[in-house]
């Protein structure tokens, strides 16, 4: 099977990258870190651009594209650390009125951790009794549901996604992780090419070369798994892709910090933001233990 992108898919990826460079550049990222509130104007602009309606039929105002194209979309979102419950709103676009247009913010309580609960208009799953918890990621405020079977969050309807859509949400989260892994790989390589130590660029040292090479391997392995699962839609392949994508995002962010040395741990650097987001994403949908059980049960 040929998994190379078509010309239309490459054009979509370029277009999304250009869109996000305009709507959410590094200055916007740092501004959001300082004031972590969901930007409703940005949300509506994403809706106008078709971010949430990408997979809806053209008759319903969408682009009529598929899961492989949505994976490309969310890779780009992961690259720039675009904040907000993007996956839940995208998946709910055909279910919740207003989600496709970016007029409604949808979040998901399926794993017990609920991102952006205070900003959401609609919550999928049971979020009643949710209590705020301190998030390691300043761009992902979290609540935790202490138990199951509780009533829905006050004034917000409780809905559940069918199993297919829930699996797709896992895959799109994995795609975000791949985008983050790719971004930290590029950041590490760029730094290794310019940072000097002992009279030469640090990229000339074998240890740094090995770190960067390992990051590339993790990224491409995870990307191949995510792209393949987007074609098959198989739940077991999606679980395996999520495992690989989580490993790539977390592992690459850690290695990128290593390449940067002490500089990577400072608040001014973006590297630590990728690590923190990767940690959170790994727990939001199909954490490793459940993904491993899913894969093991199918063997």
PyMOL commands that set and color helices and strands:
alter all, ss='L'
color gray80, all
select helices_A, chain A and resi 7-23+26-34+40-48+58-60+67-79+86-94+117-119+163-194+202-204+206-232+235-265+271-284+288-298
alter helices_A, ss='H'
color red, helices_A
select strands_A, chain A and resi 106-108+113-115+122-124+131-133+142-144+158-159+196-197+200-201
alter strands_A, ss='S'
color yellow, strands_A
deselect
rebuild
show_as cartoon
